[in-house]
Amino acid sequence: MEIPQIEELELLHANICQALGDPKRIQILYALHGEPRYVSALADDLGMPQPTVSRHLQVLRQRSLVVTERDGQTVVYSLSDPRIIEVLNVMRQIMRDALERQANVLA
């Protein structure tokens, strides 16, 4: 496998990794995986204040991880690409495997 150029990795870091740098934003992505949602529905489902959800959605939207659609006076958010959930699931499995290896070393 070819090693990616540093410029591409810098773009990856700036656009994706930094957006995933807050667990609340990852939770929002998972919540949007099931269906598009209004900010108020996300806030209720996640138990977060609506301004907090709006702030995180703004970051995700700026990084093109979520898209919006107008529904009258309100805005509906959805994932721009459902593959992000696949990537997150793979990362979670890698984390679980690493934690298991660490536990085995300590045992």
N, C-alpha and C positions, 0 to 999 in steps of 0.2 A: 504494500500500500504506500502510496506517495504521501510524503509529509506536506500538509497544507502550508501555504505561504503565510507569513506572519500577518500580512495585511488582511487576509481573509479571516484569520483567527481573531484579530483585533475587532473586525466587524461583528463576528459571532459573539464575542464578549460584550461589546457595546449594545448590540441589538437584542440578544437573547439572554445571555447569562445574567446581565445586570437586571433585566426584567424579572428573572426567576429568583433574584436575590432576596426576596421577601416571601416567607411561607404563606402569607395571606394572599399574595397574588397567585401562588400555585393553587391554593384552595379555590380561588375564584375560577381559575381555568378548569379545574375538575368539576365545579358546579355548572359551568357552561357547557361541559361535554354532553350532558344529558339533553339539554334543550336551550334555545335562546332565552334570555331572561331580562327583565327590567331591573334597574338598580335596587329598587325597593324590595323586590323578591329575593335578590341575592343577599341583601342586608339581613332580611328576616331569616332566610335559610342558614346563613353562616353566623348569625348572632353578632354581627358587626354593625357599628353605626353607619348610616347611609353615607355621610361625608367621607368616611374611611374607605368604603367600597368605591365611591366615585373617584377618589384620589388614585386608588390602585388601578381602576379601570382606565384612567387617563394614561397611566404609564404603559399599560398593556396595549392600549390603542395606539399610542405614539410608536411603539415597537412593532406594530402590525400583527400582534398576536390575537387581538380581538377586532371585530368589525362591528359597526353599528347600522341600524336601520330605523328610520322614523316610523312611529305608529301614532299618528295624530300629534299630540303634544309631548308624547313620551319617546324615549329611545330604548330600543331593544339591542342587547349585546349578544354576540355569539362568537364562537371560536373562528378565527380566520382559516385555520388548518387543523383538523382533528389529529394529525400526526403528532402534535405536541404532547398529547396525552400518552401516545405510545412511547415517546422518548422519555417522558416523566416516569412511566411505569418501568421501563428498562433501568433507569437510574435508581429507582426505589429498590429493584431487585438486586442490583449491584451493591447498594448500601446494605441490604439485609445479608447478602452473602459475605460481605466484608466484616460485618459485625459478628456473624457466626464464626468466621475464621479467627477473629480476635478473641472471642470467647473460648474457642478451642485451645488457643495458644495459652491463655491464662489458666485453663483448667488443669 
